[in-house]
Amino acid sequence: MSATLDPPCAPTVGEQRDRVAAALAAAGVPSPETDARWLVAHVAGVDPWQRPDAPAGEACGRALRPLVERRVAREPLQLILGHTAFRLLDLVCRAGVFVPRPETETVAGLAIDAARAAGARPVVGEPCTGTGAIACSLAAEVPGVRVVAGDVDTRAVATARVNVRRLTEGRAGVVGPAPGATVEVRAGELLGALPAALTGHLDVLVANPPYLPDADRTTWAPEVADHDPVRALVGGPDGHEVVAELVSAATHWLRPGGTLVLEIDARRAATAVEQARRAGLVDVGVEHDLTGAARALLARRPAVEIEEAR
């Protein structure tokens, strides 16, 4: 690896990409070309889409070596770079905190649409916030929104607060929050992180909760098994326990007409729909992500409760 990554002269960006991609591919790393593009850009201080004939810089090869070794060891690219893109944002990623996936952008988009449709000052609750990806996206894209996010993990709370601060200061890929938007990150278990005063007043309840069964742990890639916190992935022996708890609590926390958006296990989509209907929610459905997988449960608390309508 030393001969490959420490050339005697400064190669071009394209040559470094090719060398890094070859090393990653030989180690069985998924998407070696894409990862090489981002690693070289990070070290060379250039745009990932920089022309391949641009000079990489004399120190590029030496600086790349430890980063490539980390990726060969299957550390997630996002943790090596220290950040990741999510919708409009550039989010800080830290070890021990769940790395946001592109598929969750679908969930964030549904929550954004629901919040925009709710009126001038929508209120959104988001347990299991992780890096704060969904909460920050709401604040960046929905004027006037109040987002209260929470997580039981202290590392996640700290990371989400960093991302909120970067958004507020205009350092998260956008100039700042949408006009009038605010985000608060609190520590607590699921909905226990939200202020009791919000009970029955949420326009949107959104979450990417743990939803995988414990048995799945033997199937995970090293990037997941060795780096994502198990508590953010596994919902319990069945996997659906946390989703079921949030569905059951939705009518308690949502205002009449409020919207529930939950990321779910595609294998349990039918179960989630059935539970939502049993809980008294309406307009229940499943939304798919760009890969075609069932990604999110979408439902509403009735605008007029049955008891009130009688």
Secondary structure by P-SEA (a helix, b strand, c coil): ccccccccccccaaaaaaaaaaaaaaacccaaaaaaaaaaaaaacccccccccccccccccccaaaaaaaaaaccccccccccccccccccccccccccccccaaaaaaaaaaaaaacccbbbbbbcccccaaaaaaaaacccbbbbbbbbccaaaaaaaaaaaaaaaacccccccccccbbbbbbbccccccccccccccccbbbbbcccccccccccccccccccccccccccccccaaaaaaaaaaccccccccbbbbbbbcccaaaaaaaaaaaaccccccccccccccccbbbbbcccccccccc
